[in-house]
């Protein structure tokens, strides 16, 4: 695979996929940048700190969103 590698779980990593910024994370997480920053400060969302920059892996964000899902139940 040109320009990428394979993650331990078998998914393909493309160069640049871990460069999602706080603004880009807003695409996945509803709310404004302040909400995403609060999630980071509370360590409630997976992120990577590279120097002074905070970056997200889109795959980890999708997995995190799925883990936050609450199952619906039927009313009788």
FENDAVEN-V670012 format. One record per pair of residues at least 12 apart in sequence whose ideal C-beta (glycine too) atoms are under 8 Angstrom apart, sorted by the first residue. I is the first residue (numbers start at 0). GAP is how many residues later the second one is. Records with the same first field share a line. If there is no record, write none. Layout:
# FENDAVEN-V670012
I->GAP ; GAP
This chain:
# FENDAVEN-V670012
0->13
2->12
10->48
16->40 ; 41 ; 42
17->30 ; 37 ; 38 ; 39
18->36
19->35 ; 36 ; 37 ; 38 ; 41
20->32 ; 33 ; 34 ; 35
21->14 ; 15 ; 18 ; 32
23->32
24->20 ; 31 ; 36
27->30 ; 33 ; 34 ; 37
28->16 ; 32 ; 36
39->14
44->16 ; 19
45->14 ; 15 ; 17 ; 18
